[in-house]
């Protein structure tokens, strides 16, 4: 039997104007944005739709992205479109939690607002990230382990595209060594900190304090976590996984491969951009990938999977 996965992108796909057509034309989407504003005390429509610098600052980016993903999800639900499994890249995992009814939308907005603040505050000086092109992830991890200082894999995005993270000097040394060992390119990323590295462990621990006050529901629809690239079997594991996720590698390629092995043949990316759809093509071209970031995208998806 064919299976459908809803997948949610992470920070970096944001842009001014994302979700505006949903807000202006679908009442249930407008309600989601307005709820996000009420919960966080931020004018989320202004943040998402009007020219501003905050949209690219971590503490604001994360809630803007999640509100947009949740709004598009609400539009899909109104059309009766459902998936068999959910997953999200980094921040996008909270979209998956909402979709699987593991966390209420209100609680997810509260947690992600705090997550963005904690990650922004925790950004240490001297941190960096770099995209490594054209080398196997296991070999990259092995080389990083031999470098003095803090450097490790941040994201296993897709074959040939791995991101490393850590102390600036260590990332630079690792990049040089990786190129010597056969990597085609190592591209420094314009980011505000060494995300998904051990340097953000403190931010994860503080997020754990926030998560203690959040209701975690039984998992109604399966979802896969970045930390293990596998299904979360017990809702009691969710808080610890979300805490660990802040400083752990994002195993996205492995997560997609796990879903494909379980029979998923159609992936629907919910949110701005086509990042995850692009990764999917490099992971396995035999499966279908769609993205929904505009209202007109919904009809195509509905006709394909319903």
Beta strands, then each sheet from edge to edge (+ up, - down):
strand 1: 3-8
strand 2: 85-88
strand 3: 127-133
strand 4: 151-158
strand 5: 161-167
strand 6: 185-188
strand 7: 222-225
strand 8: 230-231
strand 9: 264-270
strand 10: 288-292
sheet 1: 8+ 7- 2- 1- 9- 10-
sheet 2: 4+ 5- 3+ 6-
end
